[in-house]
Amino acid sequence: GMVALLTTAPGQFRARLAQLELHRLRLTVASEHLPRIAAMAAPAGTLLVSWPSRCGPAQVWGGVTLRAGEIVTTGPGRLVQIRTSGPCRWCRISLPAAELGGYGRALKGAAFAVPHAMRCWRVPPAPFRRLSQLHEAAVRMTEERMEAGMDAATAHGLEQQVIHALVDCLSGPADVAPAAEERHQEIIADFAALVLARWRTDLPIGEICGELGISARLLRLCCERHLGMSPACYVRLWRMHRVRRALQGADPGSTGVAETARRYGFGDHGRFSGNYRALFGELPSCTLRTPGLAASRVGRPGRRA
Amino acid sequence: MIRTATDVDEFAAAIRTVGTVVTVTRRGDFVARLTRIDLHSVWMQRGEESLPRILQADHNPRRYGIAFASEPAPAFLWNGVVVQHTDIAIVAGSRTYSHRSSGPQRWGSMSLSIDTMQEIGAAVAGRDPAALHQALILTPPASAMARLRRLHAAAAHLAETTPELIADADAVRGLDQLLIHAFVSCLNEGQSRHERLAQGHHGIIIRRFRRQLEENPDRAIYLPELCAAIGVAERTLRACCQEHLGMSPKRYLLLRRLHLAHRALRDSTAAGSTVTEIATRYGFWELGRFAGAYRSLFGEPPSATLRRAPA
């Protein structure tokens, strides 16, 4: 699932997550309150199938702006950056790649292949409707009317229907991303990995470009498309979120804002406070004072099958 | 033996076939009347059903049989082939068959043992016995057809009104001979249609299809697992089902699930059962749509059926 989530606008991040665990599939419907960048990767052997639900500001998946009726599949091993620009709602199915492959071939013949890496699908309206309506109906029904959970037969039946709808959606051709786009995704994945590993140290753009083997211009281009901001802003965003996390967990008696900020690379206290407030909607001292605020818990626990 | 069934499962069990699966395709109360008479060589059945249905069964390889509409009626589908009331459908050779009626109907059937068929083979002059086994549909001359129908109806009437006559060995033998004679006339002079060989591949698939249904009489079945179990792609299965059942496998499985849900609601004994529980168990996640489809088929909302349950 999600590896890192960075909000990009002020406010307390709130999300509502409804998850339905079947035998081998997991269905998720999520609503999020704030715009954010999140990195997502599928666990080994698992395929993630996601789509934005309802109208709302467009969501950008791996640099690709998703429109209504489009689906994204993400295979294991690829870290994808997902950027939203406002409150959003999305649906996701997680299932073993082998399961999809087996049933896909049973239904459609040997030609069916499980998609790998990241693929976007412009699905015809009828199959898409079948998948999304079934998904939403099942999650909603479970939440509202099935407190006791569901029995094995019911779960199996739902799994079968979801798999069938999914295979129908993925039977047409995927949008073939031009080679350039694939390359950009790789660059962003490398960049994000670099930041993840080395954000504590000084990370001048020149050094980043040297490590990635690309020009500053290309890096900037990729970041704007995938992350919606410049590389320097992204690094700063990352650090800001780490400071916030540190302040949330710190003891106000023994820690000060300024020294914490300095530890995370923010020397100019005045400017830091201003930027912090612009991003999170409160002063860093306020974060420090609020007791026991753990990193925001996301949504409700899932229902067991 | 005469039996009236008001339940599809009762009916399926009563018909002299093996592995019978019956699916009703229109709303209403299914009532069926079945008469079975075993004479000396001839076994006969007459049926009367109130609703259109699809019947799939295995044919007994030791018998050679025929089936026909016992009065003028809309055509029915026999292994995917249209059969008019002027035709006879042949139940022999391929081990599986499907019969889809298009409305309430009255039908008759009769069969002889393969040995008897061989004995009378000489009488069926000018006909290659093998060809008789290959044919699927036979159109006898109108007079021969009418005679067969009359005799068949008369035999049944006799059995119902004067059962002691049927117990008399001589009377039985006499009736037997008359029927065989009428049967032979039809075969002799009939024009045959649709050689069975063409049915081969699809026949195998439909047989496997039905086997899956039989092995899971109480649970819902879905296309992914079905295609995996049969070993055929959805597109091919669709062609077979359109032929034999007159509808797509998806539609058929949906209809079947509706019937299973109906049975579960009707027979519910658990105190806390809800429509939601039963609907979702049989794969219906949009309750509004389920209620609509249910009502179309059974004439009442699912909640009404549940209210009447023994619990």
Interface residues (C-beta under 8 A of the other chain):
Chain A: G102 Y103 A106 L107 K108 G109 Q133 L134 A137 A138 M141 R145 M146 M150 D151 A153 T154 G157 L158 Q160 Q161 I163 H164 V167
Chain B: R219 A220 Y222 L223 P224 E225 C227 A228 A233 E234 R235 T276 T280 R281 Y282 G283 W285 E286 L287
